[in-house]
Structure formats: C-alpha cells, structure tokens
Amino acid sequence: MKRIGLLLAAAISISSPVLLLEPLVSAQDLDVQFHSVGASCGYYTEPTQGGTYAYWKNCTGQGQQINIDLAEWPDEHRCVGAGQTAGLGSVGTLPGDVRNATVIGTC
C-alpha cells in the first residue's frame, strides 16, 4: 500500500508543474492575441462564426515587418513583436479583406 502511495505522489508531482504554468507572454494590446497552441508560425487562418479570420504568428526572437495583401486595397505593413500573434482581419475577396501576408523585414 505504501508503494502505491509513493507512485501516486510521484505521478502528481510530475504532472502538477504542467498544470501550474502561466503564460510566458501576455497580449499587450487588443490587436495582439494568442490562439491555437498548434498554430504554425507565420500566416494562418481560423474559422469564426462570421467567416474566416487571418493571423500572423511570430515565432522568432525579434520583431517581424509583414506585408498584408488586401483585396482591392493597397497592401499594409505591420510590425509583429517577437513571440506575438497579431490579428490581421477577415479573409475573403471583398475590398479590404486579407488575402495573404509575408515577411518583408525586421522591426
């Protein structure tokens, strides 16, 4: 019986640090959000109730200057800080909708 108690205590001590961890980085403004843990770095999209939304996830240690390709509007440039994820806008073909995004430098 004592052995089972030791094994249970060991299992709890191994798993509990995972449960107690807090995020290392927090959102600094409304435009910076953290999403799916499995989201790949760079440009990605997620479904929403109203359609699809685009994001840029910077997995690097420095800011990334990105070019946001917008439908029928001039492209936008934005700096996404190191380790941050930025919401880019709705994906689609209407004027101003996001079509893609690419890195153009550092910031």
Legacy VTK file of the C-alpha trace (Angstrom):
# vtk DataFile Version 3.0
C-alpha trace
ASCII
DATASET POLYDATA
POINTS 107 float
0.000 0.000 0.000
2.867 2.356 0.827
4.349 1.700 -2.628
1.108 2.746 -4.391
1.058 5.961 -2.349
4.638 6.758 -3.397
3.838 6.080 -7.061
0.743 8.271 -6.848
2.725 11.064 -5.199
5.398 10.809 -7.900
2.781 10.947 -10.660
1.159 14.023 -9.131
4.476 15.815 -8.655
5.428 15.146 -12.283
2.136 16.374 -13.729
1.366 19.297 -11.409
4.047 21.714 -12.761
2.348 21.485 -16.159
-0.962 22.437 -14.583
0.517 25.377 -12.687
2.418 27.036 -15.525
1.278 30.515 -16.526
1.698 32.084 -19.978
5.203 33.419 -20.591
3.947 36.293 -22.751
0.676 38.192 -22.499
-1.214 40.282 -25.045
-0.099 43.909 -24.802
-2.940 45.477 -26.736
-6.224 44.498 -28.365
-4.575 43.776 -31.711
-2.231 41.149 -30.240
-3.862 37.844 -29.392
-2.787 34.306 -28.626
-4.598 31.465 -30.337
-4.295 27.787 -31.080
-1.264 26.203 -29.490
-0.756 24.198 -32.669
-0.955 27.210 -34.982
2.057 27.276 -37.262
4.380 30.244 -37.441
3.651 32.966 -39.962
0.349 33.431 -41.756
-2.585 31.245 -40.758
-6.370 31.421 -40.633
-9.058 30.252 -38.221
-12.783 29.831 -38.797
-15.137 32.163 -36.924
-18.906 32.451 -36.721
-18.835 35.152 -39.390
-16.312 33.576 -41.770
-12.540 33.166 -41.575
-10.017 35.389 -39.753
-6.312 35.789 -40.597
-3.421 35.946 -38.121
0.345 36.291 -38.159
2.311 34.319 -35.547
5.881 35.483 -34.983
7.887 32.583 -33.553
11.202 34.421 -33.753
13.144 36.358 -31.128
12.789 39.712 -32.922
10.026 41.790 -34.475
8.875 40.919 -37.993
7.764 43.550 -40.504
5.000 41.954 -42.563
3.205 42.899 -45.759
-0.554 42.248 -45.613
-2.067 41.644 -49.058
-5.565 43.173 -49.065
-8.188 42.587 -51.749
-8.645 45.653 -53.985
-6.860 47.943 -51.468
-3.223 48.961 -51.073
-1.188 46.493 -49.028
-0.459 47.313 -45.382
2.783 46.917 -43.454
2.761 45.987 -39.798
5.312 45.105 -37.130
4.548 41.964 -35.128
6.675 41.744 -31.995
8.808 38.769 -31.036
6.708 35.862 -29.809
3.421 37.620 -30.554
0.405 36.824 -32.687
-1.459 39.633 -34.443
-4.974 39.538 -35.832
-4.888 40.762 -39.442
-8.562 40.828 -40.415
-11.270 38.901 -42.223
-10.246 36.642 -45.088
-12.089 36.957 -48.386
-12.431 38.697 -51.713
-14.311 41.840 -50.653
-12.368 45.138 -50.724
-10.083 45.286 -47.687
-10.266 41.565 -46.914
-6.977 39.796 -46.187
-5.652 37.549 -48.952
-2.190 36.709 -47.571
0.758 38.061 -45.562
4.533 37.714 -45.920
7.649 38.819 -44.042
9.433 41.783 -45.600
11.974 42.519 -42.880
12.555 43.087 -39.178
11.337 45.852 -36.915
LINES 1 108
107 0 1 2 3 4 5 6 7 8 9 10 11 12 13 14 15 16 17 18 19 20 21 22 23 24 25 26 27 28 29 30 31 32 33 34 35 36 37 38 39 40 41 42 43 44 45 46 47 48 49 50 51 52 53 54 55 56 57 58 59 60 61 62 63 64 65 66 67 68 69 70 71 72 73 74 75 76 77 78 79 80 81 82 83 84 85 86 87 88 89 90 91 92 93 94 95 96 97 98 99 100 101 102 103 104 105 106
